[in-house]
Amino acid sequence: MKSTEKLILYREFDKDRIFKDFTRVAEQSKEQLSGDRLEELQNLCYEVLHKLVELSASHGFEGNLWQNYLTFLLVNHENAYSVSCEIKGKIQGSINGLALHDFAVFKELFDIDLEKLGEALELPELQIIKNYRRAEQDGTVFNRRIRDRICQLSVRLERTGTPEEFKDEVTEFYREFGVGKLGLHKAFRIEHEKDEVKIAPITNIAHVHLDDLIGYESAKKKLTDNTEAFVNGKQANNCLLFGDAGTGKSTSVKAVINQYYSQGLRMIEIYKHQFQDLNSVIAQVKNRNYKFIIYMDDLSFEEFETEYKYLKAVIEGGLEKKPDNVLIYATSNRRHLVREKFSDKADRDDELHTSDTVQEKLSLVARFGVTIYFGKPDKKEFQDIVKNLAKRHQIQMGEEELLAEANKWELSHGGLSGRTAQQFINYLLGKQ
């Protein structure tokens, strides 16, 4: 077996204790073992078994847990080869030879016979992780989609006959799904870890689609046209979705990431108090092969809040040019984002040029090249939404009774909006 210390590209793994300990067990199991030496390796193997089972519980893995773990390392390791292959696939250059060298090592690790290893170590429990069945349906770290992709790749890698075939399978995975957290996940949030800004995956994102939003066809087309231009590498604009509450602005943005994820689109959600982290976030993603939408939900500023000045500089106006793979999408109930008062125009005692105050606030909206209005539906549009939602959820109720109940519901639950219609349908579903 080739020494794992000779790996070139694939080094310094996350959760590498399992990797180091188990490869040590496999290498030393070929020696004549007895007494204290055998007991030492047995104890080390028990520790590895514990960690592999815990990994299965947290990540939802099943099958050959050792091979699942190795696959997990490969799909999460960001290095010169894997990052170059994400979205693009096979690449040219000398780095392919280095990658093949590392994949030859991984191929040998994949081919470890757990049954024979168990016999050598007198550990029949090793066979359990060869075809492991998890106790729970899903893990907590990955959603089912990501977990299944990793387990399926693990099976395909087991079937490869040569390091070249092994390399082709991994490279194709990088092309189709990407590498690391930015490749595997759709959406992210901002967290702080030891004074560092960290982009953390959101593992449970709503699987909504634009077709789920009834009506607003022109608004949805304007949004998809801009997004398609972005993912296709054409010129696109920052986008502001504004209008009445509950009309589908946030739903539309969430639907966009579901629709264009397979084309390399990713989304990072950021809140007003985190605007100071924007430069750090952009620096972490600007050289990746994905397209990133920085998403700001329900964006608005009160009179005393000045974060909008910082946001203006980041969007457009600072010394450093915003990368071509980053756009900003925001939703707001306010057309101009910043609260305006008549005193901005009327009070001439505080400022000589009062029009400058107004223009400073309006200039933030000017940074959004595309603005899309989502207005509250009228009575007929509201009823159409209710009827379509009822049909979609197979609610058995006469149309006249359905609309009468919907009208009573909206009068006491926020008025005419798509959100109110959905809440009414949820109420009916809860009674079934």
Number of C-alpha atoms within 10 A of each C-alpha: 10 13 10 17 9 12 18 11 19 21 16 9 15 12 12 12 11 22 18 14 15 21 16 16 18 21 12 14 19 11 10 9 15 10 7 9 11 18 14 13 20 18 11 16 23 15 14 20 20 12 15 19 19 13 19 24 19 15 19 25 29 23 19 21 23 24 24 25 21 18 21 20 19 21 22 19 20 22 14 12 19 25 21 21 22 25 23 15 18 17 12 7 7 8 13 14 10 15 21 18 18 21 24 18 18 23 21 13 20 21 14 15 12 20 15 15 18 18 14 17 20 13 16 14 15 18 17 15 19 17 11 15 16 15 11 11 10 17 18 12 17 20 18 17 10 17 20 15 13 21 22 14 19 24 15 14 25 14 13 17 11 13 20 15 17 20 23 17 17 22 26 17 22 27 21 17 22 29 26 20 17 25 26 24 24 23 27 22 16 19 15 11 8 6 7 10 16 17 20 16 21 18 17 14 15 10 11 17 16 21 11 14 19 17 18 15 12 12 17 20 12 14 21 19 11 18 24 17 13 22 20 12 11 11 12 19 18 22 24 27 27 25 19 17 20 21 25 27 27 20 17 22 25 20 19 23 24 20 16 17 20 15 16 22 26 25 28 20 19 20 14 16 8 13 17 13 17 17 12 14 18 17 11 12 17 16 12 15 19 21 25 27 25 23 24 20 19 19 19 19 18 12 10 7 12 11 15 21 13 14 17 18 14 20 18 15 12 11 8 10 10 17 14 15 19 23 21 19 22 25 25 21 20 18 19 18 22 22 15 17 11 8 11 16 14 10 12 12 8 9 11 9 11 16 13 13 13 17 11 14 19 17 15 20 19 15 20 20 12 17 20 18 18 19 17 18 19 11 13 9 16 23 21 17 22 25 18 13 21 22 12 10 12 10 15 11 12 8 13 9 10 19 17 11 13 21 19 12 18 18 11 9 14 12 19 23 24 24 18 23 26 16 17 23 19 14 12 17 13 8 6 7
